[in-house]
Amino acid sequence: MKCGQADTTARRIHFSTFAAGLLLGLSLGSGWTGLKPWMEDGAACGCPRMALPVIPALSFQPHQPKPEYERHKHNETHSHSHGTGLDTIPLVRIGPNLRRFNSTSAENEIERVSTLLRKSGDSFNASLATLFTNCWPNTLDTTVLHFSDNWDNLDAFVITGDIAAMWLRDSTNQVAPYLHLLSKTEPGQEKMIQLFLGVILRQAKSINIFPYANAFLYNSSDAPGWPSDKVHPQIPTNAEIPTHEAKYELDSLCAFLKISNRVFESLSPSTKHHALRYIEDPTWIKAVQTVIDTMRIQQTGTLEELGKPAYKFQRMTDTATETLLLGGIGVPAKRVGLIKSQFRPSDDAATLPFNIASNAMATVELERLAKNLRKVDCHLKVAELAEDLAKEVRAAINEYGIIQHPKYGEIFAYEVDGYGSHYLMDDANVPSLLSLPYLGFIDSDDSLYLRTRKFILSDANPYFFAGSAGNGVGGPHCGLGMIWPMSIIMRGLTSTSKAEQKVCLDMLLSSATSTGFMHESFWKDDVEDFTRHHFAWANALLGEFVLKYVR
């Protein structure tokens, strides 16, 4: 397959999307009231309280940003439905008529995995089957607020869960656990392909509008998420896809490359031609070039751009990690070949400007992009630019991103500045140092990674928390003592030990016994004290972990 060979035949498959107002009244089980309380409670961790958009005809309702994350204490007084008598997890998946996106291939996969797990007849696997049934399809069930299956205008708007906006990073990771379905030949596969292409093309349009944004809204009728932020370059007004938040995060750009690469690599030979629908699309290649150009710009040292910084961000807030110092420029960086990221994957301001895990992800995705473009003999100049940048960043990681720890020896630093300073920690959000093998940057049995892993999962890491409810990595976003299930999942995904994977799954099952879902974080001594009722990325990642475990 080469450029120019895509099937351009226009086809239409009618897909009915429910009014978003319907979701406001969903019931996810006895004692659980769907999306309505998510909107009323507001978003956790500094995200704004937002009303769910009615798509496509009606606009967003006004909302007010909330300065701090909100913790919830689960007080369940009703009994849930359970998959079997052995389950400890409530079955809380919504019914087919309320799901945003129905897929035959997804339903077949749920049945396959659940049947496989329940064969053992023990409580652990029965509970895991129910948790998988709740979590793995959660993105499809509840967050695909808009989907166009018109081959000439493919589009998908995938919100993060309880926040009615589409994050580049989250949306990529939310749909990633369904990638293996693209290689299956069964009824409904074409619709799944259209969903992935819709996500890619919407992300491409969004990046072309404003590459320094991390999250976007549905259309021009929606009110900006943070209108008082002072951002340079200026956020475009009256754009087709409005910016929700303009925190520049390197991994957001990498997420677009990741989903583009993985779809190409996951399609079967008989459906590979569909990849050309976006590879040959001018919108997509413009976005790829914009990503590479932005990465190059962000290699610039801070003192090189005095008086004319490429990016500035200021927010009126009492939370230090919600804004940048030095008038919005952020911590100074010296040009060394690494790419700056003034905000982290957690949406928190960086302590030092070069995030090593994000740079590692950039290296991997740029390398894969170059390889994939050459396979179809397309955009070869862009492939060369991507490969050159990847080589430069990988060399800089090896030179500046590895430090000597007094106890653990040579390990990766979390952040550096190019001047010789480094920050030792890890954060739960991916890309993280713990996730480096998951990203494809390093083997899980590499000695450098294993030393870094030991550091991360110890009290030497200031954001590793252990208590009576479990242990895992958190971060500044939700505060000290708050363990993120995402970090427990990532520990399992990067482990080569079945025993360690089971330890992780035990903790995750314990954290979900009341609600049946993953959360953003929970208090180290009490799983009922958590943040975010609906965090689709964590649910998707849990599904990905279970798929690995059953293999």
PyMOL commands that set and color helices and strands:
alter all, ss='L'
color gray80, all
select helices_A, chain A and resi 20-24+35-41+96-98+104-118+123-135+138-142+168-183+189-209+250-266+272-279+282-297+302-305+320-322+325-328+356-375+380-400+436-439+447-456+485-493+498-511+536-550
alter helices_A, ss='H'
color red, helices_A
select strands_A, chain A and resi 71-73+144-148+155-158+166-167+215-216+230-232+243-245+312-314+354-355+402-405+409-412+415-416+422-423+464-467+470-473+482-483+521-523+526-531
alter strands_A, ss='S'
color yellow, strands_A
deselect
rebuild
show_as cartoon
